[in-house]
Amino acid sequence: MTLVLPIDPEANRLLERSPLALLIGMTLDQQVPMEKAFSSPYVLAQRLGHELDAVELAGYDPEALVALFAQPPALHRFPKAMAARVQEVCQVLVERYDGDAALLWADVADGPELLRRVSGLPGFGKQKAQIFVALLGKRFGVTPQDWRTAAGGYGDPGAYRSVADVTDADSLRRVREYKQQMKAAAKAKTADG
């Protein structure tokens, strides 16, 4: 199984073949539609003129990277902050995983270890880390023992809670409905608080 988002087919193919593109997409998946977040690695690669490379991005001139992110159409709603975040993630990949995003999940002993590794990335709080664990398990065959437990509710089979559950237009609609329900519940809780 793979990720199938309603984005440029080449962007989907990049996510399939490039662990770094997938990780960058997940990094960008906040405060923008998931289609925007997961198509931006492809646009970034086009702007760079070649495949994404963690070593290159980790050492990229920060101002030049912001310029790449801010160039219309911007890669994110907050191009400066997210260019810095992507660079920080790449720096961790270089420091801990020889610049290879796939080593983040390669040879993990179990789901809790995978969750710990992902949670160790800049900007990956518990929820985002669990969604990424679910994405790896459900769409990319990264299924160490207890991965579903580590992914929390996002790992549940038949759930429609996140990008990990998107396989077609219907599942995308169901994920969006779930997210709207969660936002409404959170808003109601805040209003009652």
PyMOL commands that set and color helices and strands:
alter all, ss='L'
color gray80, all
select helices_A, chain A and resi 9-17+19-28+34-48+54-59+62-70+79-97+101-104+111-119+126-140+147-150+152-155+163-165+169-192
alter helices_A, ss='H'
color red, helices_A
deselect
rebuild
show_as cartoon
